[in-house]
Amino acid sequence: MLYLHDGHIRELGMDWKALVDLMEGILRIKDSGDSVHPLKPYLRFRAPENRIIAMPAYVGGSVDMSGIKWIASFPGNRQLGLPRAHNTLILNHTSTGEPLAVLYSGMLNGIRTAAVSGVMLTAFQAARQLKHVRVGIIGWGPVGQMHLRMCKALLGDRLERVRLYDLQHIDPQTVPADVRNITDIADTWQSVYQAADILITCTVSEKRYIDQKPAEGMLLLHVSLRDYTTDSVANLKAIVVDEWQEVCRENTDIELLHLNNGLQEADVLTLADIVCRDGLNAFEGRETVFFNPMGLAVFDIGVASYYYQKARQLGIGNVLEQA
């Protein structure tokens, strides 16, 4: 059984084109019916803001892997000098159930999240053919930083300007060197929001603060799920989710649109609709696209399997003996 941690993942590197292709392939496998991922339960105890989430899944097709992600999110950890999230995955052989790998890696959570956003970004760019792209990121934690790396890799020279905002001070040295000369650190979220073609929210905000309607034609990659007041997004037509049953709960902005404004499953597209059925073609270029990914276990198992296979090929990781 192989054990991998962040150091191993860093050594294996991030090929964003390959990771986005992997996510697209998993969407096609899921769309064909060759995957299983039960609705994930949330374990809460003592402090209600803390949670540990179980995410089991099987992915068939060329991935052919099963396993479980077990991720703890404790927002108060930042005051203790600890990561907010602790991410552990176990991979199991699909024929025998044999445990193949244990991965303890916060990086994998950020990689998966950014790669799924990359699928939406790739489809949006293909539909809109933007030549100059201004990216805004609100929330400069590990997930926000991973998203900027992904955007640079996928957009290349089309990435014209980057604006960042976080409630905490942003050290300019945390900005990747290859985009530092085109990056501004803003004093307010409003200045980021108003200047972006693509706006990425990666916060752990306890209350909704974005109370302005987005400009026409934007892509809102709403990774943190609880940032927009209902009025600010109530009239958007191009709403995309990874899966309705997952995202329409746990006080997400989608759930509030459902409860307060009557948004229904039939009113949204899924990421599979975008990839498998060119769903963005149903909307004109001036339509803002609002993407809300709750996070599906099939993506996590797929990414873990990808790194497990690479590690085996390159002889990276720690082999654990089974007694």
C-alpha positions, 0 to 999 in steps of 0.5 A: 500500500502506497502512502503519499503526502503533500511533498510527494504531490509537489514532486509529481507536479501539476499538469493543468491541461492533463488534470482538466482533461481528466475531469472532463473524462470523469464527467463523461464517465459519470454521464454514461452511468458508470460511477457511484457517489452517494450523497455525502454526509456531514459529521458535526459535533461540539462547535457547529461550524466544524465539520468532517465530510465522508465522500465515497465514490466509484469511477469506472471507465478508464479510471476504474478506481474506488475509494473515499475522501474524508475531509475535516474543515475546522475554520478556527484552526487558522488561529492555532497556526494549523490548516483549516482543512485536513484531507485524507483519501483511501483508494481501493481496488475495484475487483478485490477491495484491497486498499491500494493507497492512503493520501494525506494531502491538502494540496489534492483538495485544492488541485481537484477544486481548481481542475473542476473550475478549469473545466468550466473556464475552458468551456467558457473560453471556447464559447466566448473566445476572449482574447484578453482576460481579467481575473479577480480572486476574492480569498487568497488561501490555498484554494485561491492560490491554486486557482491562479496557477490554473488560470495562468496555465490555461489562459497563457498570454490571454491573462491580461490582469489579475486582482486579488483581495483577502481580509488578511494581508496578502504577501506579494511573494505568495503570488506566482512569479510568472504573474506578479508583474500583472497582479494588483492587490486590492483594498476592497472586494468591490474593486476586484469584482467590478474589474473582472471578466472572471471572478473566483470566490474562495473565501470562508466567509460567515456572511454573504457580502457580495450585494452588487449584480455582476456585469454582463458576460462575466464568469463567476466561479463560485467555489466558496458557495456562500458569498452572494446575497440572493438579490445580487444573483436572482435574475441570472439565467445561466446557472451551472452546478456540478450536481443539484442534489449535492449543492442545493443544501447546507445553506449554499447560495443555490439553496437560498435561491431555491427556497426564496426565489423558487429556483428548481433543478430544471432551471440549472445546467450541470457541468456534464451538460456543459461538457457533454452537450455544449450547454453554454451554446444556449446562452448569448455572449452577454449572459453571465455564467454562475458556476456553483460546484459543491464538490463531487467525490468522483473528482477526488477519487479520479485525481487521487488515482491519477497521482497514485498511478504517476507515483507508482510509475516514478517510484515516488511515495512510501510503501506501507507493509501489510502485516 
